[in-house]
Amino acid sequence: MVNALDLEIILMILSLFPNKFLYFVNNIGGIFYTLFHSMFKKHGIFKKTNLIINEVIEIGIGSIGVVSIASILGGLIAVFLIQDRLGSYIPEYFIVEAVAKSVVIELGALGASIALVGRAGTRITAEISTMKVSEEIDALKTMAIDPYDYIVFPKMIASFISYPILIVYSQFLFIFGAMIYIVFIHGFGLQSFLFGIRESFNMIEFAQSMVKGIVFGAISTSISCYFGLSASKGAKGVGEATTTAVVYSVISIFLADFMIIKIFSIW
């Protein structure tokens, strides 16, 4: 509960930065408007199949490289740290289980999503903000074409498809990276490693990572599209919009990750 003193302190802090606070609130409202206006409006989805496929190629297939490198290295680092810190205290079987659990619950979804923000989110913001400052968005409106329907909606659908698939892909590569170290470098048996992975698998935890994929995709894409559509001031505005979108996306993904973990912990 927030008592009167706590509320007074919060209001005092906010009063020191009124413009920043109003800017933040306005942006949050704009992000939610972008998400709901693009998703819950009536769309001719079958007429936009080509646009959605192109976005899946750009967001999903185009991000395979960076997700692959980040995931394999992440698996190597994770198992090395656990082995280095706990290897003398617990059996190797439990190290395998700890890595598998952390990958399925957290590392796979979070690592892939942050990589996608850097690769796909920046591309979306830069593309839309360039269209905005070059008045292409205004031209679409002049032709009675809704930018949320023609530009934002295909990207949102593509993110719903691409993020969960890439998260599963990232989880496999995280485990592959862990296997490289613990089996081929440390000498742990391959059969024992695979048995530990199989025994530690939990469908609820896997479902949690899929939920994270859909939520993170919605967050990242709606933020990237909103700041792209809000860009101004020419080339400088494109850079500012892209930087701001990355900051908001990363912070929002961490907040959403915490909330999803708390919700699933009830089960």
Phi and psi restraints in degrees (value plus and minus 20) as a CYANA .aco file:
   2 VAL   PHI    -119.3   -79.3
   2 VAL   PSI      97.0   137.0
   3 ASN   PHI    -105.2   -65.2
   3 ASN   PSI     158.7   198.7
   4 ALA   PHI     -83.1   -43.1
   4 ALA   PSI     -58.4   -18.4
   5 LEU   PHI     -86.4   -46.4
   5 LEU   PSI     -63.3   -23.3
   6 ASP   PHI     -82.3   -42.3
   6 ASP   PSI     -61.8   -21.8
   7 LEU   PHI     -84.5   -44.5
   7 LEU   PSI     -59.5   -19.5
   8 GLU   PHI     -84.3   -44.3
   8 GLU   PSI     -60.0   -20.0
   9 ILE   PHI     -85.1   -45.1
   9 ILE   PSI     -62.4   -22.4
  10 ILE   PHI     -82.4   -42.4
  10 ILE   PSI     -65.3   -25.3
  11 LEU   PHI     -85.2   -45.2
  11 LEU   PSI     -54.5   -14.5
  12 MET   PHI     -85.6   -45.6
  12 MET   PSI     -61.8   -21.8
  13 ILE   PHI     -85.4   -45.4
  13 ILE   PSI     -63.2   -23.2
  14 LEU   PHI     -85.2   -45.2
  14 LEU   PSI     -52.5   -12.5
  15 SER   PHI     -87.6   -47.6
  15 SER   PSI     -41.5    -1.5
  16 LEU   PHI     -93.5   -53.5
  16 LEU   PSI     -43.7    -3.7
  17 PHE   PHI    -151.3  -111.3
  17 PHE   PSI      40.8    80.8
  18 PRO   PHI     -83.2   -43.2
  18 PRO   PSI     -61.1   -21.1
  19 ASN   PHI     -86.4   -46.4
  19 ASN   PSI     -62.9   -22.9
  20 LYS   PHI     -84.1   -44.1
  20 LYS   PSI     -60.0   -20.0
  21 PHE   PHI     -85.5   -45.5
  21 PHE   PSI     -65.8   -25.8
  22 LEU   PHI     -83.6   -43.6
  22 LEU   PSI     -58.2   -18.2
  23 TYR   PHI     -82.6   -42.6
  23 TYR   PSI     -62.3   -22.3
  24 PHE   PHI     -84.4   -44.4
  24 PHE   PSI     -68.2   -28.2
  25 VAL   PHI     -81.6   -41.6
  25 VAL   PSI     -61.7   -21.7
  26 ASN   PHI     -82.6   -42.6
  26 ASN   PSI     -61.2   -21.2
  27 ASN   PHI     -86.7   -46.7
  27 ASN   PSI     -61.4   -21.4
  28 ILE   PHI     -80.8   -40.8
  28 ILE   PSI     -63.9   -23.9
  29 GLY   PHI     -81.3   -41.3
  29 GLY   PSI     -61.7   -21.7
  30 GLY   PHI     -85.7   -45.7
  30 GLY   PSI     -57.1   -17.1
  31 ILE   PHI     -85.2   -45.2
  31 ILE   PSI     -65.1   -25.1
  32 PHE   PHI     -85.9   -45.9
  32 PHE   PSI     -56.7   -16.7
  33 TYR   PHI     -83.3   -43.3
  33 TYR   PSI     -63.8   -23.8
  34 THR   PHI     -80.4   -40.4
  34 THR   PSI     -63.4   -23.4
  35 LEU   PHI     -84.4   -44.4
  35 LEU   PSI     -73.3   -33.3
  36 PHE   PHI     -95.8   -55.8
  36 PHE   PSI     -54.9   -14.9
  37 HIS   PHI     -88.0   -48.0
  37 HIS   PSI     -54.7   -14.7
  38 SER   PHI     -99.9   -59.9
  38 SER   PSI     -49.0    -9.0
  39 MET   PHI    -114.7   -74.7
  39 MET   PSI     -54.9   -14.9
  40 PHE   PHI    -124.9   -84.9
  40 PHE   PSI      -8.0    32.0
  41 LYS   PHI    -109.4   -69.4
  41 LYS   PSI     134.5   174.5
  42 LYS   PHI     -89.9   -49.9
  42 LYS   PSI     101.1   141.1
  43 HIS   PHI    -141.4  -101.4
  43 HIS   PSI     126.9   166.9
  44 GLY   PHI    -108.8   -68.8
  44 GLY   PSI      58.9    98.9
  45 ILE   PHI     -82.4   -42.4
  45 ILE   PSI     -54.3   -14.3
  46 PHE   PHI     -92.7   -52.7
  46 PHE   PSI     -42.9    -2.9
  47 LYS   PHI     -98.4   -58.4
  47 LYS   PSI     -32.2     7.8
  48 LYS   PHI    -130.9   -90.9
  48 LYS   PSI       0.4    40.4
  49 THR   PHI     -78.3   -38.3
  49 THR   PSI     -64.4   -24.4
  50 ASN   PHI     -84.1   -44.1
  50 ASN   PSI     -59.6   -19.6
  51 LEU   PHI     -84.3   -44.3
  51 LEU   PSI     -62.0   -22.0
  52 ILE   PHI     -86.4   -46.4
  52 ILE   PSI     -62.4   -22.4
  53 ILE   PHI     -81.6   -41.6
  53 ILE   PSI     -62.9   -22.9
  54 ASN   PHI     -81.6   -41.6
  54 ASN   PSI     -58.9   -18.9
  55 GLU   PHI     -90.9   -50.9
  55 GLU   PSI     -56.4   -16.4
  56 VAL   PHI     -81.5   -41.5
  56 VAL   PSI     -59.7   -19.7
  57 ILE   PHI     -83.8   -43.8
  57 ILE   PSI     -64.3   -24.3
  58 GLU   PHI     -89.6   -49.6
  58 GLU   PSI     -67.9   -27.9
  59 ILE   PHI     -98.1   -58.1
  59 ILE   PSI     -67.1   -27.1
  60 GLY   PHI    -103.6   -63.6
  60 GLY   PSI     -87.6   -47.6
  61 ILE   PHI     -83.5   -43.5
  61 ILE   PSI     -57.6   -17.6
  62 GLY   PHI     -86.7   -46.7
  62 GLY   PSI     -37.6     2.4
  63 SER   PHI    -121.6   -81.6
  63 SER   PSI     -18.3    21.7
  64 ILE   PHI     -80.1   -40.1
  64 ILE   PSI     -61.3   -21.3
  65 GLY   PHI     -80.0   -40.0
  65 GLY   PSI     -72.5   -32.5
  66 VAL   PHI     -88.5   -48.5
  66 VAL   PSI     -55.5   -15.5
  67 VAL   PHI     -86.4   -46.4
  67 VAL   PSI     -59.8   -19.8
  68 SER   PHI     -81.8   -41.8
  68 SER   PSI     -70.3   -30.3
  69 ILE   PHI     -82.7   -42.7
  69 ILE   PSI     -66.4   -26.4
  70 ALA   PHI     -83.3   -43.3
  70 ALA   PSI     -58.3   -18.3
  71 SER   PHI     -92.0   -52.0
  71 SER   PSI     -66.2   -26.2
  72 ILE   PHI     -82.5   -42.5
  72 ILE   PSI     -66.2   -26.2
  73 LEU   PHI     -84.9   -44.9
  73 LEU   PSI     -57.5   -17.5
  74 GLY   PHI     -82.4   -42.4
  74 GLY   PSI     -60.3   -20.3
  75 GLY   PHI     -84.9   -44.9
  75 GLY   PSI     -62.0   -22.0
  76 LEU   PHI     -80.9   -40.9
  76 LEU   PSI     -65.4   -25.4
  77 ILE   PHI     -86.3   -46.3
  77 ILE   PSI     -63.8   -23.8
  78 ALA   PHI     -81.3   -41.3
  78 ALA   PSI     -69.1   -29.1
  79 VAL   PHI     -91.0   -51.0
  79 VAL   PSI     -51.7   -11.7
  80 PHE   PHI     -84.9   -44.9
  80 PHE   PSI     -64.0   -24.0
  81 LEU   PHI     -85.8   -45.8
  81 LEU   PSI     -62.9   -22.9
  82 ILE   PHI     -85.8   -45.8
  82 ILE   PSI     -63.2   -23.2
  83 GLN   PHI     -84.8   -44.8
  83 GLN   PSI     -60.1   -20.1
  84 ASP   PHI     -89.4   -49.4
  84 ASP   PSI     -57.5   -17.5
  85 ARG   PHI    -107.0   -67.0
  85 ARG   PSI     -55.6   -15.6
  86 LEU   PHI    -139.3   -99.3
  86 LEU   PSI     -21.7    18.3
  87 GLY   PHI     -78.6   -38.6
  87 GLY   PSI     -50.3   -10.3
  88 SER   PHI    -107.3   -67.3
  88 SER   PSI     -24.1    15.9
  89 TYR   PHI    -131.0   -91.0
  89 TYR   PSI     -48.3    -8.3
  90 ILE   PHI    -148.4  -108.4
  90 ILE   PSI     135.1   175.1
  91 PRO   PHI     -85.1   -45.1
  91 PRO   PSI     136.1   176.1
  92 GLU   PHI     -82.3   -42.3
  92 GLU   PSI     -49.1    -9.1
  93 TYR   PHI     -78.4   -38.4
  93 TYR   PSI     -61.4   -21.4
  94 PHE   PHI     -92.0   -52.0
  94 PHE   PSI     -46.4    -6.4
  95 ILE   PHI     -85.4   -45.4
  95 ILE   PSI     -63.9   -23.9
  96 VAL   PHI     -80.2   -40.2
  96 VAL   PSI     -65.1   -25.1
  97 GLU   PHI     -84.3   -44.3
  97 GLU   PSI     -60.2   -20.2
  98 ALA   PHI     -83.0   -43.0
  98 ALA   PSI     -62.5   -22.5
  99 VAL   PHI     -84.6   -44.6
  99 VAL   PSI     -66.3   -26.3
 100 ALA   PHI     -81.1   -41.1
 100 ALA   PSI     -64.4   -24.4
 101 LYS   PHI     -82.4   -42.4
 101 LYS   PSI     -66.4   -26.4
 102 SER   PHI     -85.1   -45.1
 102 SER   PSI     -54.5   -14.5
 103 VAL   PHI     -89.3   -49.3
 103 VAL   PSI     -68.7   -28.7
 104 VAL   PHI     -88.6   -48.6
 104 VAL   PSI     -61.0   -21.0
 105 ILE   PHI     -96.7   -56.7
 105 ILE   PSI     -61.1   -21.1
 106 GLU   PHI    -151.6  -111.6
 106 GLU   PSI     -79.4   -39.4
 107 LEU   PHI     -83.2   -43.2
 107 LEU   PSI     -61.0   -21.0
 108 GLY   PHI     -82.1   -42.1
 108 GLY   PSI     -71.0   -31.0
 109 ALA   PHI     -86.6   -46.6
 109 ALA   PSI     -67.0   -27.0
 110 LEU   PHI     -89.5   -49.5
 110 LEU   PSI     -64.0   -24.0
 111 GLY   PHI     -83.6   -43.6
 111 GLY   PSI     -66.2   -26.2
 112 ALA   PHI     -84.8   -44.8
 112 ALA   PSI     -59.8   -19.8
 113 SER   PHI     -87.4   -47.4
 113 SER   PSI     -60.9   -20.9
 114 ILE   PHI     -85.7   -45.7
 114 ILE   PSI     -59.7   -19.7
 115 ALA   PHI     -82.4   -42.4
 115 ALA   PSI     -59.1   -19.1
 116 LEU   PHI     -88.9   -48.9
 116 LEU   PSI     -53.9   -13.9
 117 VAL   PHI     -80.9   -40.9
 117 VAL   PSI     -64.5   -24.5
 118 GLY   PHI     -88.7   -48.7
 118 GLY   PSI     -52.5   -12.5
 119 ARG   PHI    -114.7   -74.7
 119 ARG   PSI     -75.2   -35.2
 120 ALA   PHI    -107.6   -67.6
 120 ALA   PSI     -60.7   -20.7
 121 GLY   PHI     -81.9   -41.9
 121 GLY   PSI     -63.6   -23.6
 122 THR   PHI     -85.6   -45.6
 122 THR   PSI     -57.2   -17.2
 123 ARG   PHI     -83.8   -43.8
 123 ARG   PSI     -62.8   -22.8
 124 ILE   PHI     -82.5   -42.5
 124 ILE   PSI     -68.0   -28.0
 125 THR   PHI     -83.7   -43.7
 125 THR   PSI     -65.2   -25.2
 126 ALA   PHI     -83.6   -43.6
 126 ALA   PSI     -59.7   -19.7
 127 GLU   PHI     -85.5   -45.5
 127 GLU   PSI     -69.7   -29.7
 128 ILE   PHI     -90.2   -50.2
 128 ILE   PSI     -60.5   -20.5
 129 SER   PHI     -85.4   -45.4
 129 SER   PSI     -54.3   -14.3
 130 THR   PHI     -85.2   -45.2
 130 THR   PSI     -60.8   -20.8
 131 MET   PHI     -83.2   -43.2
 131 MET   PSI     -55.9   -15.9
 132 LYS   PHI     -88.5   -48.5
 132 LYS   PSI     -69.5   -29.5
 133 VAL   PHI     -91.8   -51.8
 133 VAL   PSI     -43.0    -3.0
 134 SER   PHI    -110.9   -70.9
 134 SER   PSI     -12.1    27.9
 135 GLU   PHI      47.3    87.3
 135 GLU   PSI       0.3    40.3
 136 GLU   PHI     -90.8   -50.8
 136 GLU   PSI     -53.3   -13.3
 137 ILE   PHI     -83.4   -43.4
 137 ILE   PSI     -62.9   -22.9
 138 ASP   PHI     -83.3   -43.3
 138 ASP   PSI     -55.8   -15.8
 139 ALA   PHI     -84.8   -44.8
 139 ALA   PSI     -58.7   -18.7
 140 LEU   PHI     -83.3   -43.3
 140 LEU   PSI     -62.8   -22.8
 141 LYS   PHI     -83.7   -43.7
 141 LYS   PSI     -57.1   -17.1
 142 THR   PHI     -82.4   -42.4
 142 THR   PSI     -53.8   -13.8
 143 MET   PHI    -107.6   -67.6
 143 MET   PSI      -7.1    32.9
 144 ALA   PHI      43.4    83.4
 144 ALA   PSI      13.0    53.0
 145 ILE   PHI    -126.4   -86.4
 145 ILE   PSI     101.0   141.0
 146 ASP   PHI     -94.9   -54.9
 146 ASP   PSI      99.3   139.3
 147 PRO   PHI     -80.0   -40.0
 147 PRO   PSI     -52.0   -12.0
 148 TYR   PHI     -86.9   -46.9
 148 TYR   PSI     -52.4   -12.4
 149 ASP   PHI    -100.6   -60.6
 149 ASP   PSI     -60.7   -20.7
 150 TYR   PHI    -107.6   -67.6
 150 TYR   PSI     -52.2   -12.2
 151 ILE   PHI    -128.4   -88.4
 151 ILE   PSI     -71.9   -31.9
 152 VAL   PHI     -94.7   -54.7
 152 VAL   PSI     -66.3   -26.3
 153 PHE   PHI     -77.2   -37.2
 153 PHE   PSI     -68.4   -28.4
 154 PRO   PHI     -79.9   -39.9
 154 PRO   PSI     -56.1   -16.1
 155 LYS   PHI     -88.5   -48.5
 155 LYS   PSI     -57.0   -17.0
 156 MET   PHI     -85.6   -45.6
 156 MET   PSI     -66.3   -26.3
 157 ILE   PHI     -82.6   -42.6
 157 ILE   PSI     -61.9   -21.9
 158 ALA   PHI     -83.4   -43.4
 158 ALA   PSI     -56.0   -16.0
 159 SER   PHI     -89.9   -49.9
 159 SER   PSI     -56.0   -16.0
 160 PHE   PHI     -84.1   -44.1
 160 PHE   PSI     -50.8   -10.8
 161 ILE   PHI    -101.5   -61.5
 161 ILE   PSI     -64.9   -24.9
 162 SER   PHI     -96.7   -56.7
 162 SER   PSI     -62.9   -22.9
 163 TYR   PHI     -80.3   -40.3
 163 TYR   PSI     -72.0   -32.0
 164 PRO   PHI     -81.2   -41.2
 164 PRO   PSI     -59.7   -19.7
 165 ILE   PHI     -83.7   -43.7
 165 ILE   PSI     -64.1   -24.1
 166 LEU   PHI     -90.1   -50.1
 166 LEU   PSI     -47.8    -7.8
 167 ILE   PHI     -88.2   -48.2
 167 ILE   PSI     -63.0   -23.0
 168 VAL   PHI     -82.0   -42.0
 168 VAL   PSI     -63.7   -23.7
 169 TYR   PHI     -79.8   -39.8
 169 TYR   PSI     -62.5   -22.5
 170 SER   PHI     -84.3   -44.3
 170 SER   PSI     -59.0   -19.0
 171 GLN   PHI     -82.1   -42.1
 171 GLN   PSI     -62.9   -22.9
 172 PHE   PHI     -81.8   -41.8
 172 PHE   PSI     -61.7   -21.7
 173 LEU   PHI     -93.8   -53.8
 173 LEU   PSI     -52.2   -12.2
 174 PHE   PHI     -78.7   -38.7
 174 PHE   PSI     -67.7   -27.7
 175 ILE   PHI     -86.7   -46.7
 175 ILE   PSI     -56.5   -16.5
 176 PHE   PHI     -83.1   -43.1
 176 PHE   PSI     -63.1   -23.1
 177 GLY   PHI     -82.0   -42.0
 177 GLY   PSI     -60.0   -20.0
 178 ALA   PHI     -84.4   -44.4
 178 ALA   PSI     -58.5   -18.5
 179 MET   PHI     -85.3   -45.3
 179 MET   PSI     -58.5   -18.5
 180 ILE   PHI     -76.5   -36.5
 180 ILE   PSI     -63.8   -23.8
 181 TYR   PHI     -95.5   -55.5
 181 TYR   PSI     -71.9   -31.9
 182 ILE   PHI     -97.2   -57.2
 182 ILE   PSI     -43.7    -3.7
 183 VAL   PHI    -117.7   -77.7
 183 VAL   PSI     -73.8   -33.8
 184 PHE   PHI    -106.4   -66.4
 184 PHE   PSI     -42.3    -2.3
 185 ILE   PHI    -122.7   -82.7
 185 ILE   PSI     -67.0   -27.0
 186 HIS   PHI    -104.8   -64.8
 186 HIS   PSI     -40.0     0.0
 187 GLY   PHI      70.4   110.4
 187 GLY   PSI      -4.5    35.5
 188 PHE   PHI     -94.0   -54.0
 188 PHE   PSI     125.3   165.3
 189 GLY   PHI     -84.6   -44.6
 189 GLY   PSI     117.2   157.2
 190 LEU   PHI     -84.6   -44.6
 190 LEU   PSI     -63.1   -23.1
 191 GLN   PHI     -82.0   -42.0
 191 GLN   PSI     -60.6   -20.6
 192 SER   PHI     -86.5   -46.5
 192 SER   PSI     -58.2   -18.2
 193 PHE   PHI     -82.5   -42.5
 193 PHE   PSI     -69.1   -29.1
 194 LEU   PHI     -84.4   -44.4
 194 LEU   PSI     -56.3   -16.3
 195 PHE   PHI     -84.1   -44.1
 195 PHE   PSI     -61.3   -21.3
 196 GLY   PHI     -84.1   -44.1
 196 GLY   PSI     -58.8   -18.8
 197 ILE   PHI     -84.3   -44.3
 197 ILE   PSI     -65.1   -25.1
 198 ARG   PHI     -85.2   -45.2
 198 ARG   PSI     -61.0   -21.0
 199 GLU   PHI     -90.3   -50.3
 199 GLU   PSI     -48.5    -8.5
 200 SER   PHI    -106.5   -66.5
 200 SER   PSI     -27.8    12.2
 201 PHE   PHI     -90.1   -50.1
 201 PHE   PSI     116.8   156.8
 202 ASN   PHI    -156.9  -116.9
 202 ASN   PSI     105.3   145.3
 203 MET   PHI     -84.3   -44.3
 203 MET   PSI     -55.2   -15.2
 204 ILE   PHI     -83.1   -43.1
 204 ILE   PSI     -61.7   -21.7
 205 GLU   PHI     -86.2   -46.2
 205 GLU   PSI     -57.8   -17.8
 206 PHE   PHI     -86.0   -46.0
 206 PHE   PSI     -62.0   -22.0
 207 ALA   PHI     -81.7   -41.7
 207 ALA   PSI     -56.6   -16.6
 208 GLN   PHI     -80.6   -40.6
 208 GLN   PSI     -62.1   -22.1
 209 SER   PHI     -86.8   -46.8
 209 SER   PSI     -53.5   -13.5
 210 MET   PHI     -88.4   -48.4
 210 MET   PSI     -61.4   -21.4
 211 VAL   PHI     -80.0   -40.0
 211 VAL   PSI     -63.0   -23.0
 212 LYS   PHI     -80.0   -40.0
 212 LYS   PSI     -60.0   -20.0
 213 GLY   PHI     -80.2   -40.2
 213 GLY   PSI     -65.5   -25.5
 214 ILE   PHI     -86.4   -46.4
 214 ILE   PSI     -64.9   -24.9
 215 VAL   PHI     -86.5   -46.5
 215 VAL   PSI     -65.8   -25.8
 216 PHE   PHI     -83.2   -43.2
 216 PHE   PSI     -57.9   -17.9
 217 GLY   PHI     -83.7   -43.7
 217 GLY   PSI     -63.1   -23.1
 218 ALA   PHI     -83.4   -43.4
 218 ALA   PSI     -62.8   -22.8
 219 ILE   PHI     -84.1   -44.1
 219 ILE   PSI     -73.3   -33.3
 220 SER   PHI     -81.7   -41.7
 220 SER   PSI     -65.2   -25.2
 221 THR   PHI     -90.6   -50.6
 221 THR   PSI     -62.1   -22.1
 222 SER   PHI     -85.5   -45.5
 222 SER   PSI     -59.1   -19.1
 223 ILE   PHI     -85.4   -45.4
 223 ILE   PSI     -65.1   -25.1
 224 SER   PHI     -82.6   -42.6
 224 SER   PSI     -63.1   -23.1
 225 CYS   PHI     -87.7   -47.7
 225 CYS   PSI     -60.5   -20.5
 226 TYR   PHI     -81.9   -41.9
 226 TYR   PSI     -69.9   -29.9
 227 PHE   PHI     -90.0   -50.0
 227 PHE   PSI     -47.1    -7.1
 228 GLY   PHI     -86.1   -46.1
 228 GLY   PSI     -64.0   -24.0
 229 LEU   PHI     -91.2   -51.2
 229 LEU   PSI     -39.8     0.2
 230 SER   PHI    -114.9   -74.9
 230 SER   PSI     -19.0    21.0
 231 ALA   PHI     -86.9   -46.9
 231 ALA   PSI     131.4   171.4
 232 SER   PHI    -174.7  -134.7
 232 SER   PSI    -195.6  -155.6
 233 LYS   PHI      45.5    85.5
 233 LYS   PSI      13.1    53.1
 234 GLY   PHI      46.6    86.6
 234 GLY   PSI    -164.8  -124.8
 235 ALA   PHI     -81.7   -41.7
 235 ALA   PSI     -55.8   -15.8
 236 LYS   PHI     -82.5   -42.5
 236 LYS   PSI     -58.6   -18.6
 237 GLY   PHI     -85.0   -45.0
 237 GLY   PSI     -52.9   -12.9
 238 VAL   PHI     -83.2   -43.2
 238 VAL   PSI     -65.3   -25.3
 239 GLY   PHI     -84.0   -44.0
 239 GLY   PSI     -63.1   -23.1
 240 GLU   PHI     -84.7   -44.7
 240 GLU   PSI     -61.8   -21.8
 241 ALA   PHI     -83.9   -43.9
 241 ALA   PSI     -62.0   -22.0
 242 THR   PHI     -85.6   -45.6
 242 THR   PSI     -64.7   -24.7
 243 THR   PHI     -82.8   -42.8
 243 THR   PSI     -66.2   -26.2
 244 THR   PHI     -83.4   -43.4
 244 THR   PSI     -59.2   -19.2
 245 ALA   PHI     -83.5   -43.5
 245 ALA   PSI     -60.4   -20.4
 246 VAL   PHI     -84.0   -44.0
 246 VAL   PSI     -64.9   -24.9
 247 VAL   PHI     -81.3   -41.3
 247 VAL   PSI     -70.0   -30.0
 248 TYR   PHI     -82.2   -42.2
 248 TYR   PSI     -59.8   -19.8
 249 SER   PHI     -84.4   -44.4
 249 SER   PSI     -67.7   -27.7
 250 VAL   PHI     -83.5   -43.5
 250 VAL   PSI     -66.2   -26.2
 251 ILE   PHI     -83.4   -43.4
 251 ILE   PSI     -63.3   -23.3
 252 SER   PHI     -86.1   -46.1
 252 SER   PSI     -56.6   -16.6
 253 ILE   PHI     -85.1   -45.1
 253 ILE   PSI     -62.5   -22.5
 254 PHE   PHI     -84.2   -44.2
 254 PHE   PSI     -60.3   -20.3
 255 LEU   PHI     -84.9   -44.9
 255 LEU   PSI     -64.7   -24.7
 256 ALA   PHI     -84.7   -44.7
 256 ALA   PSI     -56.9   -16.9
 257 ASP   PHI     -80.7   -40.7
 257 ASP   PSI     -65.0   -25.0
 258 PHE   PHI     -81.8   -41.8
 258 PHE   PSI     -62.8   -22.8
 259 MET   PHI     -86.6   -46.6
 259 MET   PSI     -61.1   -21.1
 260 ILE   PHI     -85.6   -45.6
 260 ILE   PSI     -60.6   -20.6
 261 ILE   PHI     -80.8   -40.8
 261 ILE   PSI     -63.1   -23.1
 262 LYS   PHI     -84.2   -44.2
 262 LYS   PSI     -59.5   -19.5
 263 ILE   PHI     -86.1   -46.1
 263 ILE   PSI     -66.2   -26.2
 264 PHE   PHI     -91.5   -51.5
 264 PHE   PSI     -43.4    -3.4
 265 SER   PHI     -87.0   -47.0
 265 SER   PSI     -42.5    -2.5
 266 ILE   PHI     -85.0   -45.0
 266 ILE   PSI     -51.6   -11.6
